[in-house]
Structures are given as C-alpha cells and as structure tokens.
C-alpha cells in the first residue's frame, strides 16, 4: 500500500535515523509515543506501520503525518517482525531505530543512539518499565552469545542499515523473540554491539495479571522457536543469577507462563521454514 503522505524515498542518508514502529490498536498509547519522537534530534524520519487497527490508531498516525513531513504512515499485516521489515524497506536512513507503540522516548533518546553509533553498528538503549510496580521490578532473563547479551529488546534498539539488511532483517516466522534471533545472527556475523545507557525508552508494563501471564506465555513460545531454529541454547542462559537476585510471586508467575508457552509451542507449534540452498 502507498504511504498516506507521499514521500520520495532515496538512497540511504548516512546521518539520518529512521525510527520504525509497528502498531495495532494503540489508540491510547500512540499520541504520547509520537509526541516524544517528533522532538528528537534531526535529521530523522518516522515510519509507522499499522497492522490494520480496528480503533483510531491509523487516524492518529495520519494526523501526525499531516503536521510533520518526516512522518510517514503505511499499512501492512503479518507478524511484528514482518511489519518491521516492511518499515525498514520504506525507510531512507543510514540507521534504523526500533520502538514499540506502548513506549515513550526520553527527549535525548536519538541523540544518545547517534553517539553509540560512533562506536558500533548495533546500539542497545536502556529500557525502563513503567506501570504496575511489581511488573516494573522484574528483570530480563539474559541470553549470551559470544560474550554479548543478545536479549536487549527491539523496543529500544538501533541497527546500521546495511548490517540489518546483510543478515536478512527480522525473521517473520517468529511470534516473539524475533529481536533475540536478530541479535544472535548479528553477533554471529561479526556485528559490533554497544550499549547506550543514556538512550532511554519508557515501556509500559501489562495492565493486568491476565495480560502479564499472556505476555509470559508468548515469550515462552518464542524461546522455543529460538531452540527450534538455532538448536540448544539453554546453556547460554544464566537463570541461576536471575533467581539469586530476584525470586518472588511475580517472577514465578512469569516463569510458569513462559514454561506453558514453551511446552505448548513444542507440542503444537510450526517448525521453522526450511532453509533455501
């Protein structure tokens, strides 16, 4: 589908960051996200990929495109990974930065990602959880590859465009964990990962215990997809360190939901597509 607001996409511009976000039914969260993005340090462009929302998400996105000529709106279905790939294909920046529809960027987010880009071709910012306090306090279960933590989420992640394209982008087969798969392949391809602690994004936690459990379930399914595609990975996790730091009812609830998702996908999920020769 053609963009709502026409734009002439040219060869990638090295110092331009293309901010790509995929959204679906984010009527409530989209305005604060876009307000936090349009004030970022230029040069930048914003590519919004709407997955056929049933609420006012697309109308809100279009209203920003009418006010800012560097905001472009598209519609594309499929998995979150497929939507992000579509957004990258429509972008023009030398770097692509990903953020989710339920996030808010700090005012100097993009400035600090740019500084990180001077040191590497994959830049992971700092994600701060906001919302229900017990959910805020939960930490990531890290997975390491060749000394790198590859679980930095794609709600605050930037890639040098050519590096992203050279490894094939996100794998649209993934339901979740597509960012971990992308980071894993980038590390294997020799990417230089850097952390930009001052590039802060605020991410809303789930608003109910059911939504939290559902998220954990699908995250568990994504972890099983990782093992189906890449083989045994559990030896690269460090769950004992996490449990040493943090064990409570919510961490156990998350673990239970993730195990259900992992076992469920193991029994009923589809295998990864066969690799082309």
C-alpha positions as CSV (number, residue, x, y, z in Angstrom):
1,X,0.0,0.0,0.0
2,X,1.2,3.5,-0.8
3,X,2.1,5.8,2.1
4,X,-0.7,8.1,3.3
5,X,1.6,11.0,3.0
6,X,3.6,10.9,-0.1
7,X,7.4,10.9,0.2
8,X,10.2,10.5,-2.2
9,X,12.5,7.7,-0.8
10,X,16.1,8.0,-1.9
11,X,19.3,6.2,-1.3
12,X,20.1,5.8,2.5
13,X,21.3,9.0,4.1
14,X,24.1,8.1,6.5
15,X,23.4,10.6,9.3
16,X,19.6,10.1,9.2
17,X,18.0,7.8,11.7
18,X,14.8,6.2,10.5
19,X,12.5,5.4,13.5
20,X,10.4,2.4,12.7
21,X,7.4,1.4,14.8
22,X,4.7,-1.2,14.2
23,X,1.3,-0.6,15.8
24,X,-2.0,-2.3,16.2
25,X,-4.9,-0.9,18.2
26,X,-2.7,1.6,20.0
27,X,-5.2,4.5,20.1
28,X,-4.4,5.2,23.8
29,X,-0.6,4.9,23.6
30,X,0.2,6.3,20.2
31,X,-0.1,10.1,20.9
32,X,2.4,10.2,23.7
33,X,4.8,7.9,21.7
34,X,4.7,10.2,18.7
35,X,4.9,13.4,20.7
36,X,8.1,12.0,22.2
37,X,9.5,11.1,18.8
38,X,8.9,14.2,16.8
39,X,11.0,16.3,19.1
40,X,14.1,14.1,18.7
41,X,17.3,15.4,17.3
42,X,17.3,15.7,13.5
43,X,17.9,14.5,10.9
44,X,15.3,11.8,11.3
45,X,12.3,10.2,9.7
46,X,9.4,8.3,11.4
47,X,7.9,5.3,9.7
48,X,4.7,4.0,11.2
49,X,3.4,0.6,10.1
50,X,-0.1,0.0,11.1
51,X,-1.3,-3.7,11.2
52,X,-4.9,-2.8,10.2
53,X,-6.0,-1.5,13.5
54,X,-9.7,-1.6,14.4
55,X,-9.6,1.6,16.5
56,X,-8.4,5.2,15.8
57,X,-4.7,4.3,15.6
58,X,-4.4,4.9,11.9
59,X,-6.2,8.3,12.1
60,X,-3.9,9.4,14.9
61,X,-0.9,8.4,12.9
62,X,-2.1,10.3,9.9
63,X,-2.8,13.4,11.9
64,X,0.9,13.5,12.8
65,X,1.9,12.9,9.2
66,X,-0.1,15.9,8.2
67,X,1.8,18.0,10.8
68,X,5.3,16.7,10.2
69,X,6.7,16.0,6.7
70,X,9.2,13.4,8.1
71,X,6.4,11.2,9.4
72,X,5.1,8.5,7.0
73,X,2.2,6.1,7.6
74,X,1.8,2.6,6.0
75,X,-0.5,-0.3,6.5
76,X,0.8,-3.9,6.4
77,X,-0.3,-7.1,8.2
78,X,1.6,-10.1,9.4
79,X,3.8,-10.7,12.4
80,X,5.6,-7.9,14.2
81,X,8.8,-8.9,12.5
82,X,7.2,-8.7,9.1
83,X,5.9,-5.2,9.9
84,X,9.3,-4.0,11.0
85,X,10.9,-5.4,7.8
86,X,8.3,-3.6,5.8
87,X,9.0,-0.3,7.6
88,X,12.8,-0.7,7.1
89,X,12.2,-1.3,3.4
90,X,10.2,2.0,3.2
91,X,12.8,4.0,5.2
92,X,15.7,6.1,4.0
93,X,18.1,6.5,6.9
94,X,21.6,5.1,7.3
95,X,20.4,3.7,10.6
96,X,17.1,2.3,11.7
97,X,15.9,2.6,15.3
98,X,13.0,0.5,16.6
99,X,10.5,1.4,19.2
100,X,7.1,-0.1,20.2
101,X,3.7,1.5,20.2
102,X,3.4,1.3,24.0
103,X,6.6,3.2,24.7
104,X,7.7,6.8,25.3
105,X,11.2,8.0,24.3
106,X,13.2,10.3,26.5
107,X,13.9,13.7,24.9
108,X,17.5,12.9,24.1
109,X,17.0,9.3,23.1
110,X,18.0,9.6,19.5
111,X,21.0,11.9,20.3
112,X,22.4,9.1,22.5
113,X,21.8,6.4,20.0
114,X,23.7,8.5,17.5
115,X,26.7,8.8,19.9
116,X,26.5,5.0,20.3
117,X,26.6,4.6,16.5
118,X,30.1,6.1,16.5
119,X,31.3,3.1,18.4
120,X,29.3,0.2,16.8
121,X,26.8,-0.9,14.3
122,X,24.2,-2.2,16.7
123,X,23.2,0.0,19.6
124,X,21.1,-1.1,22.5
125,X,19.5,1.6,24.7
126,X,18.2,1.3,28.2
127,X,14.5,0.3,28.6
128,X,12.7,1.4,31.8
129,X,9.5,-0.4,32.7
130,X,6.7,1.8,34.0
131,X,3.2,0.9,35.2
132,X,2.3,-1.7,37.8
133,X,5.2,-1.7,40.3
134,X,5.6,-5.4,40.8
135,X,5.9,-5.9,37.0
136,X,8.3,-2.9,36.7
137,X,10.8,-4.6,39.0
138,X,11.2,-7.8,37.0
139,X,14.4,-8.2,35.2
140,X,15.2,-9.8,31.8
141,X,16.4,-13.4,31.6
142,X,19.6,-12.8,29.7
143,X,20.9,-15.0,26.9
144,X,24.6,-14.6,26.0
145,X,26.2,-15.3,22.6
146,X,30.0,-14.9,22.2
147,X,30.1,-12.8,25.3
148,X,27.2,-10.4,24.3
149,X,23.9,-10.2,26.0
150,X,21.5,-10.6,23.0
151,X,18.2,-10.1,24.8
152,X,18.1,-6.3,24.5
153,X,14.6,-5.7,23.3
154,X,13.7,-4.2,20.0
155,X,11.6,-1.5,21.7
156,X,14.9,0.3,22.1
157,X,17.4,-1.0,19.5
158,X,19.1,0.6,16.5
159,X,20.9,-1.1,13.6
160,X,23.2,0.3,10.9
161,X,21.0,-0.2,7.9
162,X,23.4,-2.2,5.8
163,X,24.2,-4.5,8.7
164,X,20.4,-5.1,9.2
165,X,19.9,-5.9,5.6
166,X,23.0,-8.1,5.3
167,X,21.7,-10.5,7.9
168,X,18.2,-10.7,6.4
169,X,16.3,-8.5,8.8
170,X,13.8,-9.9,11.3
171,X,12.6,-13.4,10.7
172,X,8.8,-13.2,10.2
173,X,8.3,-16.8,11.3
174,X,8.8,-15.7,15.0
175,X,5.8,-14.9,17.1
176,X,8.0,-13.3,19.7
177,X,11.8,-13.3,20.4
178,X,12.4,-12.1,16.9
179,X,14.7,-9.4,18.4
180,X,16.8,-12.1,20.1
181,X,17.1,-14.1,16.9
182,X,18.1,-10.9,15.0
183,X,20.7,-10.0,17.6
184,X,22.1,-13.6,17.7
185,X,22.6,-13.6,13.9
186,X,24.2,-10.2,14.1
187,X,26.7,-11.3,16.6
188,X,27.5,-14.4,14.6
189,X,28.0,-12.1,11.6
190,X,30.6,-10.0,13.5
191,X,28.5,-7.0,14.4
192,X,29.8,-4.6,17.0
193,X,27.3,-4.3,19.8
194,X,27.4,-1.3,22.1
195,X,25.2,-0.2,25.0
196,X,23.9,3.4,25.2
197,X,22.7,3.7,28.8
198,X,21.5,7.3,28.3
199,X,19.3,6.4,25.3
200,X,16.3,5.7,27.5
201,X,12.9,4.4,26.5
202,X,10.0,4.0,28.9
203,X,7.9,0.9,28.3
204,X,4.5,0.3,29.8
205,X,4.0,-2.9,31.7
206,X,0.9,-5.0,31.1
207,X,-2.1,-3.6,32.9
208,X,-3.5,-6.8,34.4
209,X,-2.3,-10.1,35.8
210,X,-4.0,-11.9,32.8
211,X,-2.2,-9.7,30.3
212,X,1.1,-10.2,32.1
213,X,0.6,-14.0,32.1
214,X,-0.4,-13.9,28.4
215,X,2.8,-12.0,27.6
216,X,4.9,-14.5,29.5
217,X,3.2,-17.4,27.6
218,X,4.0,-16.0,24.2
219,X,7.5,-15.1,25.3
220,X,8.0,-18.7,26.3
221,X,6.7,-19.8,22.9
222,X,9.3,-17.5,21.3
223,X,12.1,-19.1,23.4
224,X,11.0,-22.5,22.0
225,X,11.1,-21.1,18.5
226,X,14.7,-20.0,19.2
227,X,15.7,-23.5,20.1
228,X,14.0,-25.0,17.0
229,X,15.9,-22.6,14.8
230,X,19.3,-22.5,16.5
231,X,19.5,-25.7,18.5
232,X,20.3,-25.9,22.2
233,X,20.5,-22.5,23.8
234,X,19.8,-23.2,27.4
235,X,23.5,-23.5,28.3
236,X,23.8,-19.8,27.3
237,X,21.2,-18.6,29.7
238,X,22.1,-17.6,33.2
239,X,18.8,-18.2,35.1
240,X,20.5,-19.0,38.4
241,X,21.9,-15.5,38.6
242,X,18.5,-14.0,38.0
243,X,16.9,-16.2,40.7
244,X,19.7,-15.2,43.0
245,X,18.9,-11.6,42.5
246,X,15.1,-11.9,42.3
247,X,12.6,-14.5,43.4
248,X,9.0,-13.5,44.2
249,X,5.5,-14.4,43.3
250,X,5.6,-12.4,40.1
251,X,8.8,-13.8,38.8
252,X,7.5,-17.3,39.5
253,X,4.2,-16.4,37.7
254,X,6.2,-15.2,34.7
255,X,8.3,-18.4,34.7
256,X,5.1,-20.6,34.9
257,X,3.5,-18.7,32.0
258,X,6.7,-19.0,29.9
259,X,7.0,-22.7,30.6
260,X,3.5,-23.2,29.4
261,X,4.2,-21.3,26.2
262,X,7.5,-23.2,25.7
263,X,5.8,-26.6,26.1
264,X,2.8,-25.5,24.1
265,X,4.8,-24.5,21.1
266,X,6.9,-27.6,21.4
267,X,3.7,-29.7,21.1
268,X,1.7,-27.7,18.6
269,X,3.9,-25.1,17.0
270,X,5.1,-25.0,13.4
271,X,8.8,-25.7,12.7
272,X,10.9,-23.1,11.1
273,X,10.7,-22.8,7.3
274,X,13.3,-25.0,5.5
275,X,16.5,-23.0,4.6
276,X,16.9,-22.3,0.9
277,X,20.0,-23.8,-0.6
